[in-house]
């Protein structure tokens, strides 16, 4: 495994129970890199992300995430791995009976924060980062879909993770809100975090270009490799003629 990569899979097989989803997966992602993960519904995007945060076991091949070697990770180590990962889901998963502030406080207390002032300061800090500084008192049902997703992003940032894994974070949002959130995810990466964002909205790739990998036909293909970039492919073709 590479020392510089924060995420690496080598000849890995991604499974759901006994079903093989992806084979011969090779992926290397550096610190602070932003990567799109694309592919049709059912192509393996979510299974790949679940493998990275050890919700699905990696039984075949090699893989490391944030210094943890996935094939031999112990159950008691998984919570420590996940503290280095912020996970963003499409369906928000906010506690509907608590305010935004109380949702975030619940997560901090559950992950070991005890000092009341430090908890309050951290909540203010992450809400400001996602431009929701004045919405801490609101209940989830009082927020728009885009605002709820911003709260979910704030929740993912609470423990200053090295990695953000976002599974279709803009899937249920209108185009303008999707653009705003994609830009926010880009900004998070520029501020020192590795971000993998699964999406089916290919227009985002044009508006906010970044490295792109695709789940297709049971494989993971790096669309940023030279053979998939038209200008490079054309130049190589001319050289070989």
N, C-alpha and C positions, 0 to 999 in steps of 0.2 A: 504494500500500500504506500502511496505517495505521502510524504510528510507535509507538502504544501497544500494538498487538497483537504477541504473540510468535509466533503462528501465524496466517496469513491465506491463504485461497484465494479467488480471484475469477474467476467464470465458467470454472472449471477442468473439464477432462475427465480422468477417471481411467481409465487403460488397463492391461491386461495384454497385452503384445505388441500385436497389432492388434485385440484385442477391447476394445470400449468397455464399461466397468463402471459408471461414474457420469458423468452429464453436468450441466453448468451448476451446478457445486458452488461455493457461496459460504459461507465459514466464517471467523469471526474469533474468536480466543481470546486473552484477555488474560493477562498474567503472573499467576501464582499461582492461576489458575482451575482448577477440577476439572470435567471434562466426561465424561459417559458416552457411549459410542458403541454403539448397539444396531442390531439387524437380524438377519434370518434367515441361516442358513449359506449362503454364496455370494452374499450381497447386496452385498459390496464393502467390508466393514469392514477386512479385512487389507490389501486393495489400497490403501485410503485411507491406512492407517498406513505402508505401504511407500513410498508417494509422499512422505509427510512426512519420512521419513528417507533419501530419495533412493535407495531400492533400485529403485523404478520411476521412469522419467523423467516429468516434467510437460511435455508437448509443446503442449498447448492451454490457453489461459487464463493467469492470473497466480497466483503463489503465493510466499510467503516464510515461512521458518522460522528463528527465532533470528538474523535479520539476513541470511540467505542467500536470494537470489532463485532459486527452483527452476528456472524455464525455461532459465536460462543458467548454472547451476552447473557448474563444471568438475570432472572426475573427481578431480583432485588436491585439490579443496576438500572433497570429501565426507567424508573422515576428520575434518576440522576441524568440520564440521557435526555429525557423530555424537558428537564429544566433548561437545557441548552437549545430547545426548539420551541418556537411559537407556532401554534397550529391555528389556521383560519379555515372555517368551514363555510359552505354556501348557505346553510340554513340557520346561521347565527348562533343557535343554542344558548341564548341568554336566559337567565332566570326571570320569568315573566312577573313574579310577585315582588321583585326588588328593583329599586332605582338603579340607574347607570352606576352611580358611585358605589352602591351596595353590591352590585355585581362584581365590580373590580375589587372591592374590599374582601369579598368572599374568597376570591382567588388568591389574593396576597396572604390572607390568614391561613388558607389551606396549604400554602407552600412555605410556611414557616415565619412569616413576618409577624412581629409582636408589638413593636413600638407604634403607638397610635399616631404620633406626629409624622413619623417616617412613612406610614401608610397613607396618610392624607396628602403628604407632599408628592408621593409617587403617583397617586391617582391624578392629581392636578397636572403633573408633568406629562403623563401619557395622553391625557385628554387634550392638552394643548397641542401635542405633536400631531394629532389627527383632526385638529380644528373643531373640537367639541368641548372646549373649555367651559362654556356656559350651559352645558346640558347635563351636568352630573346629577341634578335633582329629578330629571325626567324618568318616567317609567318607559320600558321598551315599547309598549303599544302607542306611546305618544310620539314616537320617532318614525321618520320615513325609513324605507328599506336601506337607502344609502347611509343614513345616520346610524342605523343599527349595525351595519357592516363596519362603519368607522369605530364603533364601540368594540366590536369583535377584534379589530386590528389593535386597538389600544390594549385590550386584554392580552393579546399575544405578545405585546411589548413589555408587559409589567415586570418580568424578571430578567430583562435585558438579554434575551437569547441571542446566540450567535447565528441562528438559522431561523428563517420564517418559511413554513410550508403552507401554501395557500391553495385550497382545493376549490376551484371555480368561484372565487370570491365575488365576481361580478355577474354571476350567472342569472340572477333574478332581477337585475337592475336595468334601468333605462340607459340608452347610449351615453348621454351626457354624464350621468352619475358613474357609469363604468369607466369613462375616460378619467374622471377625477380620482377614482380609487386606483386605477392603474398608475397614474402619475404619483400618487401617494406611495404605492409599493416601490416604485422606482426610487423615490426620495429616501425611503427607508434603507434600500440597498446602498445608496450613495453615502449614507451616514454610518456605514460600517457593518452591515449584515448581509449574509448570503440569503437570497430569496429565490425560491422555486414557486412559480405561479402557474397552476394548471388552468387552462382556459380553452373554450371552444370558439371564442370570439376573435377570429383571425384579423379583423380590422384593427384590433389593439396592437398586433404585431407590426402593422405598418405605421401606426401613429407613434408608438413607443418602441422602436427597434431594439432587440436584444438577442442574445443567443437563444436558439430554439431547438428543443429535442421533441421527437414525435414517437408516440406508441402506435405502431402500424404492423398489421399481419404478424403479431406475436413477437415483434422486435422493438428495440428502442433505437431510433435513428437520429443522429445529430445533424439537423438541417443547416447548421452553421459550418459544417465541414466543407472544404473547398469544392468538392464535386457537386454540392447543392447550391452554390452561389453562382448565378448565371454568368457574371462577368469573368470570374475565375475559371469556370468550366469552359467557357468559350475560348479564353486565352490558351488554356492547356490543350484544347482541341486543335487550335491553329498551330501550336508548337509541334504537336505530334503528327501533323499532316506532312 
